[in-house]
Amino acid sequence: MKAIGFKKSLPVSDPESFIEFETDKPTPLGKDILIKVEAISVNPVDYKIRQNSLKEKTQNEPKIIGWDAVGIVEEVGNEVTLFKKDDKVFYAGDITKPGSNQEYQLVDERIVGFAPKKLTPEEAAAMPLTALTAYEILFDRMGLSKEKDAGKSILIIGGAGGVGSIAIQIAKKILGLAVIATASRPETVDWCQKMGADVVINHADLIQQVHDAGFENVDFIVDFVDLNQYWDAFVTLIKPQGKIGSISDPVHPVDLRQLKGKSVSFYWELMFTRAMFQTDDMIRQHEILNIISDLLDKGIIKSTLNTIINGFFSENLRKAHQQLESGKTIGKLVLKF
């Protein structure tokens, strides 16, 4: 089978930053299923790992990354109970194992969901990693629910990005929150509004912008960009007994003591935690993906796909990474095999 990987961390402009190669099609054992990949999407985690994972060494065998895909079940392991051959599935995968930048991929059934029936492969491939991240941070980490939180306010930092795009929809359409999203360009403001944000503000002067939008404080804050950059503003804007969640990677420590006076809770979210540590509730990702699939089929939420690149080639993967590295991507970018 064909795969695309890299042997060393190189700038995306380098032709060797991605290498096409042939490798053996894997065989599923245990709870693994073998999936014939139809389309993949590219996320910031992809380029961060490409840039940093092989800085100090060169591998003999190329490293395969990519953590978003849709495909067809080709074969199942002897312990598989959730899927059968020819099922259409979507998933984000496991960061500790070879990724989706290959024609066939092994994935544990507990982190795979049934793909939406009414979406194209490209529309479906755009969703798993970001939908899992948004759903987990809002429900599993912060413990929000429509019953107790409808009508409260949430500030979403990075509303036009992949995670922000689906977080806006979940916060508005599932939780019934008043959604304030940040965006700084006319096209990203427009995108956030299309996703369902009630108010879109510029992140450049966060406190004043929130106040000008008619909010003295907010009940919840989720950060999908840079915790260090906005931390002091979060401390000011969050309501007493509020909740703050983040997926970003702060370069400098954050001072949680600043939250003590208001008894504010802080939550980390990493979508890969359950698979990395084989947690007892690992099957929760199968359940969440099935919920997302149903919401997509019913039209309650919509795919955040915005760009399609046709063809599974190293040149196209470099283009995709270049676009993500620019920091100006709106919604999701998908490669169709």
Secondary structure as GFF3:
##gff-version 3
##sequence-region A 1 337
A	DSSP	beta_strand	2	5	.	.	.	ID=ss1
A	DSSP	three_ten_helix	15	17	.	.	.	ID=ss2
A	DSSP	beta_strand	19	22	.	.	.	ID=ss3
A	DSSP	beta_strand	32	42	.	.	.	ID=ss4
A	DSSP	alpha_helix	44	52	.	.	.	ID=ss5
A	DSSP	beta_strand	69	76	.	.	.	ID=ss6
A	DSSP	beta_strand	88	91	.	.	.	ID=ss7
A	DSSP	beta_strand	104	108	.	.	.	ID=ss8
A	DSSP	three_ten_helix	109	111	.	.	.	ID=ss9
A	DSSP	beta_strand	112	114	.	.	.	ID=ss10
A	DSSP	alpha_helix	121	125	.	.	.	ID=ss11
A	DSSP	alpha_helix	128	135	.	.	.	ID=ss12
A	DSSP	pi_helix	136	141	.	.	.	ID=ss13
A	DSSP	alpha_helix	146	149	.	.	.	ID=ss14
A	DSSP	beta_strand	153	157	.	.	.	ID=ss15
A	DSSP	alpha_helix	162	169	.	.	.	ID=ss16
A	DSSP	pi_helix	170	174	.	.	.	ID=ss17
A	DSSP	beta_strand	178	182	.	.	.	ID=ss18
A	DSSP	alpha_helix	186	195	.	.	.	ID=ss19
A	DSSP	beta_strand	199	201	.	.	.	ID=ss20
A	DSSP	three_ten_helix	203	205	.	.	.	ID=ss21
A	DSSP	alpha_helix	206	212	.	.	.	ID=ss22
A	DSSP	beta_strand	218	223	.	.	.	ID=ss23
A	DSSP	alpha_helix	227	237	.	.	.	ID=ss24
A	DSSP	beta_strand	238	246	.	.	.	ID=ss25
A	DSSP	three_ten_helix	256	259	.	.	.	ID=ss26
A	DSSP	beta_strand	265	268	.	.	.	ID=ss27
A	DSSP	alpha_helix	273	276	.	.	.	ID=ss28
A	DSSP	alpha_helix	284	297	.	.	.	ID=ss29
A	DSSP	beta_strand	305	310	.	.	.	ID=ss30
A	DSSP	alpha_helix	314	325	.	.	.	ID=ss31
A	DSSP	beta_strand	332	336	.	.	.	ID=ss32
###
